[in-house]
Amino acid sequence: MIEEALKVFLPITVSFFIGISLSPLLTHYLYKYKAWKKKPGKIDAFGSETPIFNELHKEREVSTPRLGGIIIWASAIITALIFWSIARIFPMSAGRLDFISRSQTWIPLATLMIGAFIGMIDDIFEIKGNGCSKGGLSLKKRIMIVTVVGLLCGLWFYFKLGVMSISIPFINELYLGAFIIPLFALVMLFIYSGGVIDGIDGLAGGVFAVSFSSYAAIAFVHNQVDLAAFCAVIVGGILSFLWFNIPPARFYMSETGTMALTMTLAVVAFMTDKVEGGYGLFVLPLIALPLIITSLSNIIQMISRKFFGKKVFLVAPLHHHFEALGWPSYKVTMRYWIISIVFGILGFVVAMLASKI
C-alpha cells in the first residue's frame, strides 16, 4: 500500500514543481508576443454579440494572454516522461514508479495530447483573429473533432478492451453492445461543452482539480494505480497553473487546457467504470456537476431564446449570470470550488457504496 501511495503522491508533487518552473518562461513569451485577443467580446450560438459579457470582461480579454493550459498538460506529460525514463534506466529500483501502461493510461494520455494540440491551434487562431467574430476554429469543427476522438475511444473500448456495458447500481450492469461507441462520443461531447466554465480567474482550474482528484481516489481504491497516478499528475499541473491563475490571472487556461481536460475526464470516467468493475460513469454527473450545470445553462438559454424569444439568464453560462447579478468574481469562484469539493466527495462516496451493493 505504501508503494502504491508513493506512486501517486510523488508524481503529483513533481508535476506541481515542473509547472511552477515552466510558468515564468511561458509567461515571458506569452506577454512578449501579446498572446491575447486583439478585440474584446464574443459571439453567441446565434451569431449575436453578447453585450453584458463584453462589458464585464472587455479589459481583461485584451490584456491577459491565452494558452495558459500549456502549463497543465506540459507538466503532466513531462512528469510522465521523467518517470518512464527513470524506470528504463533503473528498472529494479524505480521501475515500479512508472505509471505509463497500455491497460490504464495510454488512452487518457493520448486523449490529453490530442485535446491539447487541437485546443492550442484554436487558441493561436483566436489570438491572430481580428475581432470577436473571427479567429479560432469554428464550433462545428471543434464538435466534429471531439466526436471523432470520442468514437475512436469508443471503438478502442469495444474492440480492444471488450467493454460492452456500463455499471448501474442495483442493476449491476446495463448491456449496450456496440452502442457503447456512440455513448462514449456523446458523453465526451457533453463534458466538453462544459469547458466554457473557463471564464473567471481560477474558476475552471479549481473545478478540474477536484474532478481529477476524485477520480484519482476512485481509481486507487479499485487498484488502478497507474490511472490514479495519471490523474494525480494532471492535478499537480492544475495546481501549478492555479498558482498563477488566481485573481488577477497571469494567463487564461483557454481551449488548449479545457479541451484537453474535458476530453480526458470523459475517458477517465469510462476507465473507472466497467473496465475494473467500478461506477465511474454513473458518478460523473456528481463529480463534474459544475461542468454539467454550465453546459445545461447554455442549452436552456439557447432553447428559450429560439422557441420563446426570451432569455432565462441575464447571460449564459451560469457563472456569468451571477456576475451580471453583481456577485464579485472571487465569490463566484469560491462557491463553485465549494460545490465541486462537496460533490466530488459525494461522487466518491456513491462510487464506493455502489461497489459494495
C-alpha angles and dihedrals in degrees: 000000000000091000092050092048090050089051089059104036099042094057093047089055093047091047091051094052092044089054092048089051094048096048099076091051093047091045091053093055096041092055094038092057094035094238096191136099114285093218127031125237139053141234122242127223090274093055092252129130118256105224098178093050091043092053092049095049107022096115101041095049093064098042106039118075124236125217094069088133087077087080091060102049096032093055090046094049094043090050091050091050092048094054092041091052095046090050090055093048097042104023096164100049104029104018093100092061092063107105099181105110135157093228099051116015111025094084099045091043092051090047091050092053094045092049091046093051096046091043091051091053089052091050093049091051089047091053092049093046120109100223148002092278095048135062130047130061113299119256090247092055093048092048090050092051094048090047092052092048090048092051092048091051089048091052090051092051092047101044104025103032097029093230109162102151143041128227119253123178114251090006090062094207140006112216112222104161111191090353086081086079099062089037089059091053093047093050092048091049093049094048090045090054087060089062089092085082084091093094107102129053110272096357102109094038094057093046094050092045091057093045095053091042090056092051091045088058093046092048092048093053090050090051093251089135095159091054091046090053091048091053088047095055089051089052089050090053091048092051091052089049091050090053087069099028101062112106119329091034117217089206140351125250091227127169097318087063103035096045092049094046099043094048092046092048090056091051092048090052090057092042090057093047127068094344090079101013095264134131100236096136094046092057095043093098088056099043093042095037095131089053091047095051090044091056093043092051089056092048093048091049092050094048092047093050094045099047104023102027095231140090126249093198128039086237132351141262099054100247090060089050089060090049090052089052088060102263112147111245092242090057091053091048096047093048092048089051091051092049090048093052094046094048093039089058090043091052091051092049093049091049091052094046092047090053090059097048 
